[in-house]
Amino acid sequence: MCVCQTMEVGKCGKSAVCDRGRGVLLEPFIHQVGGHSSMMRYDDHTVCKPLIPREQRFYESLPPEMKEFTPEYKGVVSVCFEGDSDGYINLVAYPYVENESVDYEELPERDHPRRKHSRRGLHRTNSTPTSADHKEERSTLSGENSESVSEMKSPKLELLSQSDVPFQMLDSNSEVSSERISYNPWSLRCHKQQLNRMRSESKDRKLYKFLLLENVVHHFKFPCVLDLKMGTRQHGDDASEEKAARQMKKCEQSTSATLGVRVCGMQVFQMNTGHYLCLNKYYGRGLSAEGFRQALYQYLHNGIQLRVDLFEPILSKLQRLISVLEMQASYRFYSSSLLIIYDGIDRPRTTDQLAQDTLPKVDVRMIDFAHSTFKGFRDDPTVHDGPDKGYVLGLQSLISILDLIRAENQ
């Protein structure tokens, strides 16, 4: 008989109740608005993502002053495919033990009605995605790998990932899709692609390693999330000439080159309709400087009014982040993102309330460090001098544009 227990922090997260006694069933993280690796919900306070050794080491090496602006790093878990009694494939996390893999023959037979599926789990010592994994092609969600995805579709996607608030997508023509769904469409896209990647690589492997990270939106009932790609350069020092050229072109054709920042994704709760409005990186990549300003305005607008009470707490945190990053000589955060988060259900504060220091809760976090570096990190041959000027430029642009929007709407 299986006895559920609480797993040790650093192996399976904080207060995580085991599924089947040992594993934790992972669910798609419905508030993922950007990126390409699928974020999975581990528990209320924890998410996980495929482990990239450089990113893991970077989290382990963070200077104390940066931890205020990054998710808490909670350790590593092993993740594998498992078939359930209905023949669907799920992702299940197990405590990570060095050089240990799950022996499927020891798991209860009832967990694996289709042995051919469960035996296609995997172990991936180095989970750095290949260039093919990162190939970014515009495609519709419904048509992308639909046949192979349907074979692996977990019922948990429908049963466990429902939001109380529907989502709607804003397309490149500034028109709102009429379809209402219960998850951010970008999170579903990433989840499907992740399952396809894992299945295609699973023939001779059993387990993946995933990073456990703080769920930075868990404090918010209806999280409004803005994902910003920061800096004037996106490729890491180890990028091939082809990849570097590709990334430089993206920067030149977007606001990254001029502003040091571009929109990578967004969801914002609309009080007038009761749904989230979403846009993705393809929308953000095509914005001009003026379009970027309008996108920031839209992120701060709840469908009824501009949330002018958000300016002060956001600007304060951005200024604080600049001061922290200017202390980090030799650090470079290539291809990293910045999340700005607030609660869409908050009632806007009045001028009198703001005078009484009742500012709304806002969070600002740096994420995605797979291409970050600093002097002495992993024996990287390239050493950079001074703070990351491209990243700081992006923060300064954000502050200037937010100041402008605030001045225009006083």
Stockholm file with secondary structure:
# STOCKHOLM 1.0

chainA/1-410         MCVCQTMEVGKCGKSAVCDRGRGVLLEPFIHQVGGHSSMMRYDDHTVCKPLIPREQRFYESLPPEMKEFTPEYKGVVSVCFEGDSDGYINLVAYPYVENESVDYEELPERDHPRRKHSRRGLHRTNSTPTSADHKEERSTLSGENSESVSEMKSPKLELLSQSDVPFQMLDSNSEVSSERISYNPWSLRCHKQQLNRMRSESKDRKLYKFLLLENVVHHFKFPCVLDLKMGTRQHGDDASEEKAARQMKKCEQSTSATLGVRVCGMQVFQMNTGHYLCLNKYYGRGLSAEGFRQALYQYLHNGIQLRVDLFEPILSKLQRLISVLEMQASYRFYSSSLLIIYDGIDRPRTTDQLAQDTLPKVDVRMIDFAHSTFKGFRDDPTVHDGPDKGYVLGLQSLISILDLIRAENQ
#=GR chainA/1-410 SS CCCCCBCCTTTSCSSCBCBTTTBEECEECTTCCSCSSCCEEEETTEEEEECCHHHHHHHHTCCGGGGGGSCCEEEEEEEEEEECTTSCEEEEEEECCTTCCCCGGGSCGGGCSSHHHHTTCBCBSCCCCCTTTTCCCCCCTTTTTHHHHHHHCCTHHHHTCCCSSCEEEBCTTSCBCSCCBSSCHHHHHHHHHHHHHHHHTCTTCBCEEEEEEECTTTTCSSEEEEEEEESSCCSCTTCCHHHHHHHHHHHHTSTHHHHSEEEEEEEEEETTTTEEEEEEHHHHHTCCHHHHHHHHHHHTBCSSSBCGGGHHHHHHHHHHHHHHHTTCTTCEEETCEEEEEEETTSCCCCHHHHHTTCCCCEEEEEECCTEEECTTGGGCSCCCCSSCHHHHHHHHHHHHHHHHHHHHTC
#=GC SS_cons         CCCCCBCCTTTSCSSCBCBTTTBEECEECTTCCSCSSCCEEEETTEEEEECCHHHHHHHHTCCGGGGGGSCCEEEEEEEEEEECTTSCEEEEEEECCTTCCCCGGGSCGGGCSSHHHHTTCBCBSCCCCCTTTTCCCCCCTTTTTHHHHHHHCCTHHHHTCCCSSCEEEBCTTSCBCSCCBSSCHHHHHHHHHHHHHHHHTCTTCBCEEEEEEECTTTTCSSEEEEEEEESSCCSCTTCCHHHHHHHHHHHHTSTHHHHSEEEEEEEEEETTTTEEEEEEHHHHHTCCHHHHHHHHHHHTBCSSSBCGGGHHHHHHHHHHHHHHHTTCTTCEEETCEEEEEEETTSCCCCHHHHHTTCCCCEEEEEECCTEEECTTGGGCSCCCCSSCHHHHHHHHHHHHHHHHHHHHTC
//
